[in-house]
Amino acid sequence: MLRTRFTDLLGLEFPIMSAPMSNHSGGTLAAAVSLAGGLGTFGGSNSFGPDWFREQIGYIRSQTDRPFGVGFITQLIELSPENFEIALEERPPVMIFSFADPRPWLGRARDAGAVTICQVQSPEAARLAVDAGADVLLAQGNEAGGHTGEMNLLPLLVDLVEQFPAVPALAAGGITSGRAFAAALTAGAQGASLGTAFLATPEAVEVPQPFKERVVMSGGQDTIFTNLYDLLGDDPWPPGIAGRVYRNRLVREWHGRDEEVLTRREELASDAAQARARQDPELASVYMGQGAGQVHAIRPADQVLREICESAENILQRPAWESRDG
Ligand SMILES: Cc1cc2nc3c(=O)[nH]c(=O)nc-3n(C[C@H](O)[C@H](O)[C@H](O)COP(=O)(O)O)c2cc1C
């Protein structure tokens, strides 16, 4: 059993959370992960509306008494505060903030009784989160799927573990195998947040099937860190934050050509939106991380969770450098 400060804090069986993924995770996935003994979460900053948001919380509670969390893209809360206000009313056991300064919001989450997790992309952002009173820091490396920062996981994680020893740190980015998870634990993480690994599960009902298949078919080199889809969208992102996506046809053609993209923004944005509607992964944004290479099949979330934890535990008991077969 992998017992850590994170499992002790929340009474979990496994030190893994499913990442809050806006528009890609809901109550079905969160409930499955929490039921399996991890921390299930879902994204609260999305385009599905407040009724959907409330329903997801109700669904999780109908399935399990175990802890679960909801995550917010911090800079979007003030633009669209409805779901954040609903969360404060509904009092989920855990609330997660990512990307921008959490100080305007985190105190209200704590007052509502939530354990707060701040996903950060730099040591400076971690300092803001600690000053705001975060209970847990989550180091998100550039390997991660979805929006992320420029630092890689290990240097960021080690910085946080050393600078803020009183605050447990989790790892995110590229953890789709027991080996990667064991490495993060060895570097001082108290657990991990997994997005890409849980995209390829039947419980990720918000994710189109062809996108799940792309995750299974892709290797890490098939992903790219790009601002292309942000140039086409309306959401604001802090400096240094961009999206790691599947390197599809649209990205191969337009990545790095920002000025031209801006002159053809309307047309390209409309192409991408229509592609999303017809589930075409060659033009729509398909967010996935470099760990996609270790996702070999679409499998139930509880299997993903157990296998990664059991494998990490085996490796930690008998490190890979001590055995030829790993
Ligand atoms: C499809 C997708 C959507 C995501 N959406 C969000 C989000 O809305 N909020 C957030 O904090 N992180 C989001 N992330 C990032 C995750 O929180 C997490 O850091 C990342 O998935 C971890 O790396 P991995 O994908 O390699 O496991 C998203 C990731 C993916 C793959």
The ligand as a Gaussian input file, in Angstrom:
#p B3LYP/6-31G(d) Opt

LIG

0 1
 C       -7.961000      17.122000     -21.940000
 C       -7.348000      17.849000     -20.788000
 C       -8.006000      18.926000     -20.221000
 C       -7.458000      19.588000     -19.134000
 N       -8.147000      20.606000     -18.541000
 C       -7.677000      21.154000     -17.404000
 C       -8.463000      22.097000     -16.668000
 O       -9.549000      22.455000     -17.069000
 N       -7.960000      22.592000     -15.520000
 C       -6.741000      22.199000     -15.032000
 O       -6.345000      22.647000     -13.976000
 N       -5.973000      21.326000     -15.713000
 C       -6.425000      20.785000     -16.865000
 N       -5.662000      19.853000     -17.515000
 C       -4.330000      19.508000     -16.982000
 C       -4.464000      18.488000     -15.867000
 O       -4.928000      19.121000     -14.694000
 C       -3.139000      17.794000     -15.518000
 O       -2.191000      18.734000     -15.092000
 C       -2.543000      16.990000     -16.644000
 O       -3.503000      16.230000     -17.317000
 C       -1.467000      16.069000     -16.074000
 O       -0.633000      15.563000     -17.075000
 P       -0.960000      14.216000     -17.891000
 O       -2.024000      14.619000     -18.858000
 O        0.333000      13.913000     -18.524000
 O       -1.432000      13.199000     -16.908000
 C       -6.204000      19.182000     -18.615000
 C       -5.543000      18.103000     -19.199000
 C       -6.087000      17.432000     -20.263000
 C       -5.354000      16.244000     -20.852000

